[in-house]
Amino acid sequence: MSDSRTSQFIERIPVGPLALMPLKSIEPLGRKVNEYLVSWRTKRESEHKETIAFSGYQKSDFIVPTRISRFGTGEAKGEILETVRGVDIYFMVDVMNYSMTYSIFGNINHMSPDDHYADLKRLIAATTGKAKRINVIMPFMYESRQHKRSGRESLDCAIMLQELHEMGVENFLTFDAHDPRVMNAIPRDSFDNVSCTYQFVKALLLNVRDLDIDKDHMMIISPDEGGMNRAIYFANVLGIDMGMFYKRRDYTQVVNGRNPIVAHEFLGSDVEGKDVIIIDDMISSGESLIDTAKALKDRKAKRVYACCTFGLFTNGLNKFDEAYAAGILSGVLTTNLIYQPEELLKREWYINVDMSKYIALLIDNMNHDISISSILDPVGRINARVAEYKKHRASETEQFTIELDDM
């Protein structure tokens, strides 16, 4: 932590004593976030730390224990196991953690996004209005894929935001929302849609040591028109070109709730001989991503990497194993913002992008009511990483020396 940032923290009184409340669905990530916060605050010196305004500022654990108890019918209740009166609470929840189960009438039921969201509301309700402020960190936004109405359809994501507003949530943080315009449902509340661009660049440069980052050797690709803005930003920051695919669909039929894709059409400059990075918000089944990678290899791209914030892998990992073995995909990067099965972490083609330090920094700033604008804009940090990478590009064995104090 830099001296300037430390000075900024100790000069601002915290909103209230910090309390982390990661639900069981996101417990491993919550523990990592807690470790960073404990470490930073233990080292942070201030003449004010003994005053009442900084009471509870340095602790060995900021996590407040909770419990979700279930009856045999599947009904549940949320319990908070220590006082939260006057604290600044940060709830964390992973609505995509399908590995968790509970018993209902003797049958084992895997938890759905609906179940995780219900548990979040139960714990917010259990605070019974005693907390100083309630904040929610929901990396994958509940029901965010249904982001617009095209008929007699529900808009569950917008309703979720309005429900949390009514329950007293003041700050809502999510990552790479499918369509952040859903924030219009709560126009007077704080809604932050956080990008993972810097963490992807950092992870890619640390794991692939022979990249040439310029227009002649690298290109950013959006797999569809919906991800154009994300790809344009990534390409502009790295100073390289971008291209995109658009999906030609068969609108005469519906398969699994969607019109099937007939072909992926490409718009952009020549990719021959270039390393290509596909940028997207999520991998669902992965079929579209692999089709895009195949189309790029058909156009004689050198290597294809995929950077996707959320790795859902709803149809398993076999197709990715096959694509890697065939040289179609050289690597896949996703974050630990949602549940990652052990078999995924063991895959040779997989690169894990750890977001815990970034979340800890966001929480630390927000607890002091310090603007997070500077840490949401990663351009300076990306430029520093790329410059350091290019500096050491000639040596395969030399270690990176850059140490940034944020993420």
C-alpha positions as CSV (number, residue, x, y, z in Angstrom):
1,M,0.0,0.0,0.0
2,S,1.6,3.3,-1.1
3,D,2.2,6.1,1.4
4,S,-0.2,8.5,-0.4
5,R,-3.0,5.9,-0.3
6,T,-2.3,5.1,3.4
7,S,-2.4,8.8,4.2
8,Q,-5.7,9.1,2.4
9,F,-7.2,6.2,4.5
10,I,-6.1,7.5,7.9
11,E,-7.4,11.0,7.2
12,R,-11.0,9.7,6.5
13,I,-13.1,8.3,9.3
14,P,-14.7,5.0,8.4
15,V,-18.5,5.0,7.8
16,G,-18.7,2.4,10.6
17,P,-16.8,-0.7,11.9
18,L,-16.1,-3.0,8.9
19,A,-18.1,-6.3,8.7
20,L,-17.8,-8.8,5.9
21,M,-20.6,-11.2,5.4
22,P,-19.8,-13.7,2.6
23,L,-22.5,-16.3,2.1
24,K,-21.5,-19.9,2.0
25,S,-21.7,-19.8,-1.8
26,I,-18.7,-17.4,-2.0
27,E,-16.9,-18.4,1.2
28,P,-13.4,-19.1,-0.4
29,L,-13.3,-15.7,-2.1
30,G,-14.6,-14.0,1.0
31,R,-11.8,-15.5,3.0
32,K,-9.2,-14.2,0.6
33,V,-10.7,-10.7,0.7
34,N,-10.7,-10.8,4.5
35,E,-7.0,-11.8,4.6
36,Y,-6.0,-8.7,2.5
37,L,-8.1,-6.4,4.6
38,V,-6.7,-7.8,7.9
39,S,-3.1,-7.5,6.5
40,W,-3.5,-3.9,5.2
41,R,-5.2,-2.6,8.4
42,T,-2.7,-4.3,10.7
43,K,0.2,-2.5,8.9
44,R,-1.6,0.8,8.6
45,E,-0.4,3.3,11.2
46,S,-2.4,6.3,12.4
47,E,-2.4,8.5,15.5
48,H,-6.2,8.2,15.3
49,K,-6.4,4.4,15.5
50,E,-7.0,4.5,19.3
51,T,-9.9,7.0,19.0
52,I,-13.6,5.9,19.1
53,A,-14.0,6.8,15.4
54,F,-11.5,4.0,14.6
55,S,-12.9,1.5,17.1
56,G,-12.6,-2.1,15.7
57,Y,-10.5,-0.8,12.8
58,Q,-7.7,-3.4,13.3
59,K,-9.1,-7.0,13.8
60,S,-7.9,-10.5,13.2
61,D,-11.1,-11.3,11.3
62,F,-13.7,-9.0,9.7
63,I,-16.1,-11.9,8.8
64,V,-19.3,-12.0,10.7
65,P,-20.5,-15.6,11.2
66,T,-23.9,-16.4,9.7
67,R,-26.1,-19.5,9.3
68,I,-28.9,-20.6,7.0
69,S,-31.0,-23.2,8.7
70,R,-33.4,-25.3,6.7
71,F,-36.5,-27.3,7.6
72,G,-37.4,-30.7,6.0
73,T,-39.8,-28.9,3.7
74,G,-36.9,-26.9,2.1
75,E,-38.0,-23.7,3.9
76,A,-35.2,-21.7,5.5
77,K,-34.3,-18.9,7.9
78,G,-31.2,-16.7,8.0
79,E,-29.3,-16.1,11.3
80,I,-26.5,-13.6,12.1
81,L,-24.5,-15.0,15.0
82,E,-23.0,-11.8,16.4
83,T,-24.2,-8.2,16.8
84,V,-24.1,-5.9,13.7
85,R,-25.4,-2.8,15.3
86,G,-23.8,0.3,13.8
87,V,-21.5,-1.6,11.4
88,D,-20.8,-1.1,7.7
89,I,-21.8,-4.5,6.3
90,Y,-20.6,-6.0,2.9
91,F,-22.6,-9.0,1.9
92,M,-21.0,-11.2,-0.8
93,V,-23.0,-13.8,-2.7
94,D,-22.4,-16.1,-5.7
95,V,-25.7,-16.9,-7.3
96,M,-24.1,-19.3,-9.7
97,N,-22.7,-21.8,-7.1
98,Y,-24.5,-24.9,-8.3
99,S,-22.4,-27.2,-6.1
100,M,-24.4,-26.5,-2.9
101,T,-27.3,-28.7,-2.0
102,Y,-30.0,-29.0,0.6
103,S,-32.6,-31.6,1.5
104,I,-36.3,-31.2,0.6
105,F,-38.7,-34.0,1.6
106,G,-35.7,-36.3,1.7
107,N,-34.5,-35.4,-1.8
108,I,-31.2,-33.7,-2.5
109,N,-31.8,-30.4,-4.3
110,H,-29.0,-28.3,-5.9
111,M,-29.2,-24.6,-5.1
112,S,-30.3,-22.4,-8.0
113,P,-29.8,-18.7,-8.4
114,D,-33.2,-18.2,-6.9
115,D,-32.2,-20.0,-3.7
116,H,-29.0,-18.0,-3.4
117,Y,-30.8,-14.7,-3.8
118,A,-33.4,-15.8,-1.3
119,D,-30.6,-16.5,1.2
120,L,-29.2,-13.1,0.6
121,K,-32.5,-11.5,1.4
122,R,-32.9,-13.6,4.6
123,L,-29.6,-12.4,6.0
124,I,-30.3,-8.8,5.1
125,A,-33.6,-9.2,6.9
126,A,-31.8,-10.7,9.9
127,T,-29.9,-7.4,10.4
128,T,-33.3,-6.0,11.5
129,G,-32.3,-2.4,10.6
130,K,-29.5,-2.2,13.1
131,A,-26.5,-1.9,10.6
132,K,-25.1,1.5,9.8
133,R,-25.0,0.8,6.1
134,I,-25.7,-2.3,3.9
135,N,-23.7,-3.0,0.8
136,V,-24.1,-6.0,-1.6
137,I,-21.3,-7.4,-3.8
138,M,-22.9,-9.8,-6.3
139,P,-20.2,-10.6,-8.9
140,F,-22.7,-12.3,-11.3
141,M,-25.8,-10.3,-11.2
142,Y,-28.9,-12.3,-10.5
143,E,-31.0,-12.9,-13.7
144,S,-28.9,-10.4,-15.6
145,R,-29.1,-12.3,-18.9
146,Q,-32.8,-11.3,-19.0
147,H,-31.9,-7.7,-19.4
148,K,-34.6,-6.4,-21.7
149,R,-38.3,-7.1,-22.5
150,S,-39.3,-8.2,-26.0
151,G,-42.9,-9.4,-25.2
152,R,-44.9,-10.5,-22.2
153,E,-41.8,-11.3,-20.2
154,S,-40.6,-10.7,-16.6
155,L,-37.6,-8.5,-15.8
156,D,-36.4,-10.3,-12.7
157,C,-33.0,-8.5,-12.5
158,A,-34.7,-5.1,-12.3
159,I,-37.1,-6.3,-9.7
160,M,-34.2,-7.7,-7.7
161,L,-32.5,-4.3,-7.6
162,Q,-35.7,-2.7,-6.5
163,E,-36.2,-5.3,-3.8
164,L,-32.7,-4.7,-2.4
165,H,-33.3,-1.0,-2.4
166,E,-36.5,-1.4,-0.4
167,M,-34.5,-3.6,2.1
168,G,-32.1,-0.8,2.7
169,V,-29.1,-1.7,0.5
170,E,-27.2,1.5,-0.3
171,N,-24.4,0.3,-2.5
172,F,-24.6,-2.5,-5.1
173,L,-21.4,-3.8,-6.8
174,T,-21.3,-6.3,-9.7
175,F,-18.8,-7.3,-12.3
176,D,-19.1,-7.1,-16.1
177,A,-22.9,-7.0,-16.1
178,H,-24.5,-8.5,-19.2
179,D,-26.2,-5.1,-19.7
180,P,-25.4,-2.5,-17.0
181,R,-28.3,-0.3,-18.1
182,V,-30.5,-2.4,-15.8
183,M,-29.2,0.1,-13.2
184,N,-32.0,2.4,-14.4
185,A,-34.3,0.4,-12.1
186,I,-32.7,2.1,-9.1
187,P,-31.7,5.5,-10.5
188,R,-31.0,7.1,-7.1
189,D,-28.9,4.3,-5.7
190,S,-25.2,3.6,-6.0
191,F,-24.6,0.9,-8.7
192,D,-21.1,0.1,-9.8
193,N,-20.4,-2.2,-12.7
194,V,-16.7,-3.2,-12.3
195,S,-14.5,-4.3,-15.2
196,C,-11.9,-7.0,-14.9
197,T,-9.7,-5.7,-17.8
198,Y,-6.6,-5.1,-15.8
199,Q,-6.7,-8.5,-14.1
200,F,-7.0,-10.2,-17.4
201,V,-4.1,-8.3,-18.8
202,K,-2.0,-9.1,-15.7
203,A,-2.9,-12.8,-15.7
204,L,-2.2,-13.2,-19.5
205,L,1.2,-11.5,-19.3
206,L,2.2,-13.5,-16.3
207,N,1.3,-16.8,-17.9
208,V,2.2,-16.2,-21.6
209,R,5.7,-14.9,-21.9
210,D,6.1,-14.6,-25.7
211,L,3.4,-12.2,-26.7
212,D,4.2,-9.3,-29.1
213,I,1.7,-6.6,-28.1
214,D,1.3,-4.4,-31.2
215,K,-1.0,-4.1,-34.2
216,D,1.1,-6.4,-36.3
217,H,1.0,-9.4,-34.0
218,M,-2.1,-9.2,-31.8
219,M,-5.8,-8.5,-32.2
220,I,-8.9,-8.3,-29.9
221,I,-12.1,-10.0,-31.0
222,S,-15.6,-9.6,-29.8
223,P,-17.6,-12.8,-30.4
224,D,-20.8,-10.9,-30.9
225,E,-22.2,-7.4,-31.3
226,G,-23.2,-7.2,-27.7
227,G,-19.6,-7.2,-26.5
228,M,-18.4,-4.5,-28.8
229,N,-17.8,-1.9,-26.2
230,R,-15.8,-4.2,-24.0
231,A,-13.6,-5.3,-26.9
232,I,-13.1,-1.7,-28.2
233,Y,-12.0,-0.6,-24.7
234,F,-9.6,-3.5,-24.4
235,A,-8.1,-2.9,-27.9
236,N,-7.7,0.9,-27.3
237,V,-5.9,0.4,-24.0
238,L,-3.5,-2.0,-25.6
239,G,-3.1,0.0,-28.8
240,I,-4.1,-2.8,-31.1
241,D,-6.9,-3.5,-33.6
242,M,-10.2,-5.3,-33.0
243,G,-12.7,-7.3,-35.0
244,M,-16.0,-8.8,-34.3
245,F,-18.3,-11.6,-35.2
246,Y,-22.1,-11.3,-35.6
247,K,-24.3,-14.3,-35.2
248,R,-26.7,-15.2,-38.0
249,R,-29.6,-17.0,-36.4
250,D,-32.5,-19.1,-37.7
251,Y,-35.6,-17.1,-36.4
252,T,-38.0,-19.8,-37.7
253,Q,-37.3,-22.1,-34.7
254,V,-36.5,-21.9,-31.0
255,V,-34.1,-24.4,-29.3
256,N,-33.5,-24.2,-25.5
257,G,-35.3,-20.9,-25.4
258,R,-33.2,-19.3,-28.1
259,N,-33.0,-19.1,-31.9
260,P,-30.2,-21.4,-33.1
261,I,-27.1,-19.8,-34.6
262,V,-26.6,-20.6,-38.3
263,A,-23.2,-19.0,-38.8
264,H,-20.7,-16.6,-37.3
265,E,-19.8,-13.8,-39.8
266,F,-16.6,-11.9,-39.3
267,L,-16.0,-8.1,-39.5
268,G,-12.5,-6.8,-39.2
269,S,-8.9,-6.8,-40.6
270,D,-6.8,-9.8,-41.4
271,V,-6.0,-12.1,-38.4
272,E,-3.4,-14.3,-40.2
273,G,-0.3,-14.9,-38.1
274,K,-1.6,-12.9,-35.2
275,D,-2.3,-13.9,-31.5
276,V,-6.0,-13.3,-31.0
277,I,-7.8,-12.6,-27.7
278,I,-11.5,-13.2,-27.5
279,I,-13.2,-11.0,-24.9
280,D,-16.6,-11.7,-23.5
281,D,-18.5,-11.5,-20.2
282,M,-19.3,-15.2,-19.8
283,I,-18.8,-18.7,-21.1
284,S,-22.1,-20.6,-20.9
285,S,-22.1,-23.8,-22.8
286,G,-18.9,-22.7,-24.7
287,E,-20.2,-23.7,-28.1
288,S,-20.3,-20.1,-29.5
289,L,-16.8,-19.4,-28.1
290,I,-15.3,-22.6,-29.7
291,D,-17.1,-21.8,-33.0
292,T,-15.6,-18.4,-32.9
293,A,-12.1,-19.8,-32.2
294,K,-12.5,-22.3,-35.1
295,A,-13.5,-19.5,-37.4
296,L,-10.4,-17.5,-36.4
297,K,-8.1,-20.5,-36.9
298,D,-9.6,-21.0,-40.3
299,R,-8.5,-17.5,-41.0
300,K,-5.0,-18.6,-40.0
301,A,-4.8,-16.9,-36.6
302,K,-1.6,-17.9,-34.7
303,R,-3.0,-18.6,-31.2
304,V,-6.4,-18.0,-29.7
305,Y,-7.0,-17.0,-26.1
306,A,-10.3,-16.4,-24.4
307,C,-10.8,-13.9,-21.6
308,C,-14.3,-14.3,-20.0
309,T,-15.2,-12.9,-16.6
310,F,-17.5,-15.8,-15.7
311,G,-16.8,-19.4,-16.6
312,L,-20.1,-21.2,-16.3
313,F,-19.2,-24.2,-18.5
314,T,-22.8,-25.5,-18.3
315,N,-22.1,-28.4,-20.7
316,G,-18.9,-29.5,-19.0
317,L,-15.3,-29.2,-20.1
318,N,-14.9,-32.0,-22.7
319,K,-15.4,-29.7,-25.7
320,F,-12.7,-27.3,-24.3
321,D,-10.3,-30.3,-23.8
322,E,-10.9,-31.3,-27.5
323,A,-10.5,-27.7,-28.7
324,Y,-7.2,-27.4,-26.8
325,A,-5.9,-30.7,-28.0
326,A,-6.8,-29.7,-31.6
327,G,-4.9,-26.4,-31.2
328,I,-8.1,-24.3,-31.6
329,L,-7.8,-22.7,-28.2
330,S,-4.4,-22.0,-26.6
331,G,-5.8,-20.9,-23.2
332,V,-9.0,-19.8,-21.4
333,L,-9.0,-17.2,-18.7
334,T,-11.9,-16.8,-16.3
335,T,-12.1,-15.2,-12.8
336,N,-12.7,-16.7,-9.3
337,L,-15.8,-14.5,-8.9
338,I,-18.0,-17.5,-9.2
339,Y,-17.7,-21.2,-8.2
340,Q,-14.8,-23.1,-9.9
341,P,-14.9,-26.9,-9.8
342,E,-11.7,-28.6,-9.0
343,E,-11.6,-30.3,-12.4
344,L,-11.5,-26.9,-14.0
345,L,-8.6,-25.6,-12.0
346,K,-6.6,-28.7,-12.9
347,R,-7.0,-28.2,-16.7
348,E,-3.8,-27.4,-18.6
349,W,-5.5,-24.8,-20.8
350,Y,-7.1,-22.9,-17.9
351,I,-5.7,-19.7,-16.3
352,N,-7.3,-18.6,-13.1
353,V,-7.8,-14.8,-12.6
354,D,-7.9,-13.9,-8.9
355,M,-10.1,-11.0,-8.1
356,S,-9.8,-11.0,-4.3
357,K,-7.3,-8.2,-3.9
358,Y,-9.3,-5.9,-6.2
359,I,-12.5,-6.6,-4.2
360,A,-10.6,-5.9,-0.9
361,L,-9.4,-2.6,-2.2
362,L,-12.9,-1.6,-3.3
363,I,-14.3,-2.5,0.1
364,D,-11.5,-0.6,1.9
365,N,-12.1,2.5,-0.1
366,M,-15.9,2.4,0.3
367,N,-15.7,1.8,4.1
368,H,-13.8,5.1,4.3
369,D,-16.2,6.8,1.8
370,I,-13.3,7.4,-0.5
371,S,-14.0,7.6,-4.2
372,I,-13.4,4.4,-6.2
373,S,-13.3,6.1,-9.5
374,S,-9.5,5.9,-9.8
375,I,-9.4,2.2,-9.1
376,L,-12.3,1.5,-11.5
377,D,-10.1,3.1,-14.3
378,P,-7.2,0.7,-14.9
379,V,-5.5,2.4,-17.9
380,G,-2.5,3.6,-16.0
381,R,-1.9,0.2,-14.4
382,I,-2.4,-1.7,-17.7
383,N,0.1,0.6,-19.4
384,A,2.6,0.0,-16.6
385,R,2.2,-3.8,-16.9
386,V,2.6,-3.8,-20.6
387,A,5.6,-1.6,-20.5
388,E,7.3,-3.8,-17.9
389,Y,6.4,-6.9,-20.0
390,K,7.9,-5.4,-23.1
391,K,11.0,-4.4,-21.1
392,H,11.6,-8.0,-20.1
393,R,10.3,-9.7,-23.2
394,A,13.8,-10.6,-24.5
395,S,14.5,-12.8,-21.4
396,E,12.4,-15.8,-20.8
397,T,13.8,-16.4,-17.3
398,E,13.8,-12.9,-15.9
399,Q,11.1,-12.3,-13.3
400,F,8.7,-9.3,-13.4
401,T,9.7,-6.7,-10.9
402,I,6.7,-4.4,-11.1
403,E,4.7,-4.5,-7.9
404,L,1.5,-2.4,-8.0
405,D,-0.2,-1.6,-4.7
406,D,-3.8,-2.2,-5.8
407,M,-4.7,-5.4,-7.7
